[in-house]
């Protein structure tokens, strides 16, 4: 089931992530589109600032604070 609770919220990667579209470096920021469960894992679909639009696991990102969102 698709969860849109965090749609529009800003997030960033906690580590370097190798994806099908290339490398997402640590602290890459993006905007959450939606989340969903897949095989008992939480996937978060994000539009990244570097132009990629790919899913990551929930434990690989953190939500940005309100101050960080306002500064962006």
N, CA, C and O of each residue as an XYZ file, in Angstrom:
288
protein
N       0.832     -1.179      0.000
C       0.000      0.000      0.000
C       0.882      1.250      0.000
O       1.900      1.292      0.691
N       0.503      2.240     -0.753
C       1.264      3.480     -0.855
C       0.930      4.382      0.335
O      -0.236      4.589      0.669
N       1.974      4.909      0.959
C       1.833      5.807      2.103
C       2.357      7.181      1.686
O       3.520      7.314      1.304
N       1.508      8.192      1.757
C       1.908      9.550      1.368
C       2.048     10.478      2.577
O       1.963     11.698      2.434
N       2.258      9.918      3.744
C       2.398     10.695      4.972
C       3.529     11.714      4.887
O       3.381     12.839      5.366
N       4.650     11.340      4.289
C       5.817     12.222      4.228
C       6.008     12.887      2.866
O       7.063     13.465      2.607
N       5.008     12.814      1.997
C       5.118     13.429      0.676
C       5.467     14.909      0.793
O       4.841     15.651      1.550
N       6.477     15.325      0.032
C       6.905     16.723      0.038
C       7.943     17.062      1.080
O       8.504     18.157      1.042
N       8.221     16.168      2.010
C       9.233     16.434      3.032
C      10.622     16.214      2.451
O      10.821     15.387      1.562
N      11.567     16.967      2.972
C      12.953     16.884      2.527
C      13.686     15.814      3.333
O      13.404     15.603      4.513
N      14.626     15.150      2.679
C      15.432     14.122      3.337
C      16.835     14.159      2.760
O      17.101     14.859      1.782
N      17.739     13.389      3.382
C      19.106     13.263      2.869
C      19.637     11.873      3.171
O      19.195     11.214      4.112
N      20.589     11.440      2.360
C      21.183     10.120      2.546
C      22.137     10.138      3.736
O      22.773     11.152      4.022
N      22.228      9.012      4.418
C      23.116      8.885      5.570
C      24.483      8.315      5.199
O      25.425      8.375      5.989
N      24.581      7.762      3.991
C      25.831      7.142      3.533
C      25.832      7.150      2.010
O      24.820      7.476      1.390
N      26.966      6.792      1.403
C      27.009      6.624     -0.058
C      26.140      5.434     -0.418
O      26.221      4.389      0.229
N      25.299      5.580     -1.454
C      24.424      4.504     -1.895
C      24.660      4.232     -3.374
O      24.608      5.145     -4.199
N      24.917      2.984     -3.700
C      25.041      2.586     -5.092
C      23.667      2.160     -5.577
O      23.065      1.246     -5.013
N      23.164      2.815     -6.621
C      21.828      2.545     -7.138
C      21.908      2.115     -8.592
O      22.982      2.146     -9.192
N      20.799      1.721     -9.150
C      20.768      1.318    -10.559
C      21.101      2.477    -11.491
O      21.553      2.254    -12.614
N      20.883      3.717    -11.040
C      21.150      4.903    -11.862
C      22.496      5.550    -11.566
O      22.858      6.533    -12.212
N      23.241      5.022    -10.604
C      24.536      5.588    -10.257
C      24.670      5.802     -8.755
O      23.871      5.299     -7.965
N      25.687      6.553     -8.381
C      26.005      6.775     -6.973
C      25.221      7.949     -6.397
O      25.145      9.019     -7.000
N      24.646      7.731     -5.227
C      24.080      8.821     -4.427
C      25.071      9.053     -3.295
O      25.255      8.185     -2.442
N      25.689     10.181     -3.284
C      26.693     10.470     -2.254
C      26.040     10.758     -0.908
O      24.865     11.119     -0.832
N      26.816     10.593      0.136
C      26.353     10.890      1.492
C      25.891     12.351      1.539
O      26.531     13.230      0.962
N      24.795     12.595      2.220
C      24.202     13.924      2.422
C      23.553     14.494      1.151
O      23.305     15.698      1.079
N      23.276     13.650      0.152
C      22.506     14.100     -1.011
C      21.070     14.347     -0.557
O      20.471     13.500      0.106
N      20.523     15.499     -0.910
C      19.168     15.856     -0.483
C      18.148     15.548     -1.576
O      18.474     15.470     -2.760
N      16.917     15.378     -1.139
C      15.834     15.124     -2.065
C      14.487     15.371     -1.421
O      14.397     15.726     -0.246
N      13.430     15.175     -2.215
C      12.056     15.359     -1.753
C      11.318     14.035     -1.864
O      11.328     13.396     -2.917
N      10.685     13.630     -0.787
C       9.973     12.350     -0.760
C       8.700     12.445     -1.590
O       7.928     13.393     -1.453
N       8.486     11.447     -2.458
C       7.259     11.338     -3.251
C       6.246     10.462     -2.528
O       5.105     10.876     -2.324
N       6.653      9.250     -2.137
C       5.783      8.347     -1.387
C       6.597      7.204     -0.814
O       7.775      7.049     -1.134
N       5.963      6.401      0.037
C       6.595      5.242      0.658
C       5.704      4.028      0.463
O       4.495      4.154      0.272
N       6.315      2.852      0.514
C       5.526      1.628      0.436
C       6.299      0.458      1.028
O       7.526      0.492      1.122
N       5.570     -0.570      1.421
C       6.159     -1.810      1.918
C       6.387     -2.734      0.737
O       5.541     -2.842     -0.150
N       7.551     -3.408      0.729
C       7.858     -4.373     -0.315
C       8.653     -5.504      0.326
O       9.784     -5.305      0.768
N       8.058     -6.684      0.373
C       8.705     -7.845      0.987
C       9.171     -7.542      2.406
O      10.300     -7.859      2.781
N       8.297     -6.930      3.182
C       8.561     -6.566      4.580
C       9.680     -5.543      4.750
O      10.291     -5.463      5.816
N       9.947     -4.771      3.718
C      10.929     -3.687      3.800
C      10.246     -2.388      3.393
O       9.387     -2.383      2.511
N      10.621     -1.302      4.027
C      10.046      0.010      3.735
C      10.876      0.692      2.658
O      12.056      0.973      2.869
N      10.263      0.964      1.493
C      10.925      1.690      0.414
C      10.391      3.115      0.371
O       9.191      3.351      0.515
N      11.301      4.056      0.172
C      10.940      5.471      0.081
C      11.338      5.944     -1.317
O      12.509      5.872     -1.692
N      10.368      6.425     -2.081
C      10.622      6.924     -3.424
C      10.900      8.419     -3.337
O      10.069      9.187     -2.854
N      12.078      8.825     -3.810
C      12.566     10.189     -3.620
C      13.000     10.787     -4.958
O      13.582     10.101     -5.798
N      12.707     12.075     -5.141
C      13.257     12.851     -6.256
C      14.486     13.566     -5.700
O      14.368     14.479     -4.883
N      15.659     13.142     -6.149
C      16.919     13.667     -5.630
C      17.327     14.929     -6.368
O      16.973     15.115     -7.532
N      18.078     15.805     -5.686
C      18.521     17.070     -6.276
C      19.445     16.872     -7.471
O      19.584     17.775     -8.296
N      20.077     15.710     -7.578
C      20.992     15.463     -8.690
C      20.261     14.957     -9.940
O      20.899     14.565    -10.917
N      18.925     14.966     -9.908
C      18.134     14.578    -11.060
C      17.623     13.150    -11.042
O      16.763     12.799    -11.849
N      18.123     12.326    -10.153
C      17.653     10.950    -10.058
C      16.295     10.911     -9.365
O      15.986     11.770     -8.539
N      15.508      9.932     -9.698
C      14.230      9.705     -9.046
C      14.137      8.207     -8.778
O      13.599      7.449     -9.586
N      14.670      7.795     -7.633
C      14.796      6.363     -7.339
C      14.438      6.066     -5.887
O      14.504      6.949     -5.032
N      14.061      4.819     -5.613
C      13.736      4.422     -4.241
C      14.982      4.077     -3.441
O      15.997      3.649     -3.990
N      14.881      4.272     -2.138
C      15.911      3.846     -1.191
C      15.194      3.212     -0.008
O      13.988      3.390      0.165
N      15.936      2.474      0.802
C      15.354      1.916      2.012
C      15.257      3.010      3.077
O      16.093      3.912      3.131
N      14.245      2.919      3.908
C      13.987      3.946      4.925
C      15.169      4.147      5.865
O      15.403      5.265      6.322
N      15.923      3.082      6.166
C      17.052      3.223      7.102
C      18.268      3.911      6.457
O      19.247      4.188      7.150
N      18.223      4.189      5.154
C      19.336      4.830      4.457
C      19.214      6.344      4.378
O      20.120      7.015      3.885
N      18.086      6.892      4.866
C      17.866      8.339      4.806
C      17.422      8.867      6.164
O      17.055      8.107      7.061
N      17.465     10.183      6.288
C      16.889     10.851      7.454
C      16.122     12.061      6.972
O      16.484     12.682      5.973
N      15.053     12.396      7.692
C      14.281     13.599      7.364
C      15.063     14.827      7.791
O      15.723     14.812      8.830
N      14.998     15.875      7.012
C      15.647     17.131      7.353
C      14.812     17.869      8.398
O      13.590     17.728      8.448
N      15.483     18.647      9.219
C      14.775     19.448     10.221
C      14.123     20.651      9.547
O      14.452     20.980      8.407
N      13.225     21.290     10.230
C      12.521     22.455      9.693
C      13.512     23.570      9.334
O      13.345     24.227      8.306
N      14.536     23.793     10.162
C      15.534     24.834      9.889
C      16.296     24.529      8.603
O      16.578     25.430      7.814
N      16.630     23.247      8.394
C      17.358     22.855      7.184
C      16.478     23.012      5.958
O      16.964     23.394      4.893
N      15.186     22.722      6.092
C      14.267     22.879      4.954
C      14.128     24.344      4.569
O      14.070     24.666      3.382
N      14.073     25.235      5.553
C      13.921     26.658      5.271
C      15.174     27.236      4.637
O      15.090     28.164      3.832
N      16.333     26.699      4.990
C      17.602     27.183      4.444
C      17.815     26.742      3.002
O      18.563     27.381      2.262
N      17.164     25.655      2.597
C      17.367     25.096      1.239
C      16.692     25.887      0.159
O      16.782     25.530     -1.015
